[in-house]
Amino acid sequence: MSQTRDLAGLPAIESGLFWRALASRAVGVSAVTAAGASGPAGFMALSVTHLTPRPPIVMVSVGSTTSALPIIQKSRHFAVNFLGWGQDCLADVFAGRTARKRSDRFDAKDWTTGRTGAPVLRTACGYLDCVLVETIERYDAIITLGLIVDFAQDETCNPLIHYRGSYLQVLTSDAES
């Protein structure tokens, strides 16, 4: 088995250990979605972060083999849907842990369309509706940069958090009252 070496010549950890190391951080669960000619598509993203407020840009890491990637690239849009407590089954659907694939992941009554045309979850804690501005290929991932053109948030929603392989709930101050 060959080991990947970084620029300093030190051996990198293996992918199993990589995921174990990253499990040490709690992260909000997001379903990233887009719509194309063949229908909507999406995936669960654990790597969503801001880049800059001026202009308002977010970054999403997308695996190069993710089936939604070509739809995002062709449609030039995506939405980041922040899932809430009780939506762990939906998170599993978008993580590919069920038999539901591509447009089968979307129940029409639960989704609407954002300004860009991307699917937006009606019951999300919040969403970012983005226009794709750039993609950067690095290793086996595509860094996807999106300009936020619209957003919404539910102040009463308790977010769904992923930590050490499990889903957790964070109670917001609004939800406690």
C-alpha distance (Angstrom), angle and dihedral (degrees) to the residues before:
residue distance angle dihedral
M1 . . .
S2 3.77 . .
Q3 3.77 120.7 .
T4 3.75 124.2 -139.8
R5 3.77 112.9 -121.8
D6 3.78 125.7 -152.2
L7 3.78 124.5 -137.0
A8 3.82 91.3 -82.7
G9 3.80 91.1 56.2
L10 3.80 95.2 -112.5
P11 3.82 118.3 137.3
A12 3.80 114.3 -103.2
I13 3.78 120.9 -133.9
E14 3.82 117.5 -100.0
S15 3.82 120.8 -100.6
G16 3.82 94.2 -103.4
L17 3.79 90.0 55.4
F18 3.81 89.7 44.0
W19 3.83 90.8 60.4
R20 3.81 91.0 43.6
A21 3.80 90.5 52.1
L22 3.80 92.6 48.9
A23 3.82 90.5 48.9
S24 3.81 86.0 72.0
R25 3.78 89.4 76.8
A26 3.79 123.5 72.0
V27 3.79 111.4 -131.7
G28 3.78 135.1 -178.4
V29 3.80 114.9 -109.7
S30 3.80 114.4 -119.1
A31 3.79 133.1 -177.4
V32 3.80 109.6 -150.1
T33 3.80 111.7 -155.1
A34 3.80 140.9 -177.4
A35 3.79 136.1 171.8
G36 3.77 127.0 -133.6
A37 3.79 140.2 166.7
S38 3.82 90.3 -78.5
G39 3.82 92.3 50.4
P40 3.79 136.2 -96.1
A41 3.79 124.9 -28.6
G42 3.77 135.0 -179.1
F43 3.78 148.8 160.3
M44 3.79 139.6 -157.0
A45 3.78 110.8 -97.2
L46 3.77 123.0 -160.2
S47 3.81 92.4 174.4
V48 3.79 108.6 68.0
T49 3.79 120.7 133.4
H50 3.77 142.8 146.9
L51 3.78 122.7 -95.1
T52 3.79 103.6 -175.6
P53 3.82 139.9 -17.8
R54 3.84 93.6 -141.2
P55 2.92 100.9 78.0
P56 3.84 96.2 11.9
I57 3.82 101.5 -117.6
V58 3.81 130.0 167.7
M59 3.80 128.5 -167.7
V60 3.78 125.0 -139.8
S61 3.80 122.2 -175.3
V62 3.81 110.2 -140.1
G63 3.78 123.2 -172.5
S64 3.80 110.4 -120.5
T65 3.83 90.9 -123.5
T66 3.83 95.6 48.9
S67 3.81 107.8 127.1
A68 3.82 92.3 -138.9
L69 3.82 93.1 57.9
P70 3.84 97.5 84.3
I71 3.81 89.7 48.4
I72 3.81 91.4 52.1
Q73 3.81 90.6 47.5
K74 3.81 94.4 47.9
S75 3.82 98.3 40.4
R76 3.85 91.5 43.1
H77 3.82 91.4 -141.9
F78 3.79 142.7 85.7
A79 3.79 139.7 172.1
V80 3.78 126.2 -141.0
N81 3.82 107.7 -146.2
F82 3.82 113.3 -164.2
L83 3.80 107.1 -145.8
G84 3.79 123.9 -138.9
W85 3.77 135.6 -144.3
G86 3.78 110.9 -68.3
Q87 3.80 92.5 33.0
D88 3.81 94.5 94.2
C89 3.83 90.4 113.4
L90 3.81 89.1 56.2
A91 3.81 89.4 47.1
D92 3.81 88.7 54.5
V93 3.82 89.9 50.9
F94 3.81 91.8 53.5
A95 3.81 91.5 42.6
G96 3.81 88.7 59.7
R97 3.81 94.2 -114.0
T98 3.81 92.8 128.4
A99 3.80 135.5 53.6
R100 3.82 91.3 -105.7
K101 3.82 110.7 108.3
R102 3.81 137.8 178.1
S103 3.83 111.8 -25.3
D104 3.84 91.7 2.6
R105 3.80 86.3 74.8
F106 3.81 91.0 68.1
D107 3.81 122.4 77.5
A108 3.82 104.8 -164.5
K109 3.81 93.7 -137.8
D110 3.83 91.0 58.8
W111 3.80 98.4 48.3
T112 3.78 138.5 62.4
T113 3.81 132.3 176.7
G114 3.78 125.5 -96.1
R115 3.81 126.2 -142.6
T116 3.81 90.7 -88.4
G117 3.80 94.4 48.7
A118 3.80 93.8 -104.1
P119 3.82 117.8 136.9
V120 3.81 113.2 -101.3
L121 3.80 122.8 -163.1
R122 3.82 109.9 -124.7
T123 3.83 92.8 -148.7
A124 3.81 98.7 43.8
C125 3.80 120.5 127.6
G126 3.76 83.5 -123.2
Y127 3.76 143.4 -36.9
L128 3.79 140.6 -143.3
D129 3.81 115.2 -146.5
C130 3.80 108.2 -154.4
V131 3.78 141.7 -173.6
L132 3.80 111.4 -142.3
V133 3.80 108.1 -116.6
E134 3.80 103.0 168.0
T135 3.77 144.8 -4.6
I136 3.78 125.2 -154.9
E137 3.79 120.5 -164.4
R138 3.80 115.5 -143.8
Y139 3.80 124.1 166.2
D140 3.83 107.0 -48.0
A141 3.81 96.2 -21.2
I142 3.77 138.9 77.3
I143 3.80 115.9 -140.3
T144 3.78 103.2 -144.1
L145 3.80 118.3 -159.0
G146 3.79 118.7 -161.1
L147 3.79 132.6 -173.2
I148 3.81 108.7 -136.5
V149 3.81 108.1 -127.8
D150 3.80 98.2 165.9
F151 3.79 140.3 6.4
A152 3.78 142.2 174.4
Q153 3.77 134.3 -167.7
D154 3.79 136.8 -165.5
E155 3.80 107.4 -138.8
T156 3.83 91.5 -161.1
C157 3.80 96.6 52.5
N158 3.80 121.8 110.8
P159 3.82 108.7 -143.6
L160 3.79 124.6 -123.2
I161 3.80 109.8 -123.0
H162 3.81 128.2 -164.1
Y163 3.81 115.0 -146.6
R164 3.81 129.5 161.2
G165 3.79 92.6 -15.9
S166 3.80 96.3 -49.9
Y167 3.79 137.1 94.8
L168 3.79 117.6 -116.4
Q169 3.78 135.2 -176.8
V170 3.78 126.5 -129.9
L171 3.77 114.4 -157.5
T172 3.77 113.3 -137.7
S173 3.80 120.2 -145.6
D174 3.83 89.0 -115.3
A175 3.80 91.3 55.3
E176 3.81 93.6 49.7
S177 3.82 94.7 57.9
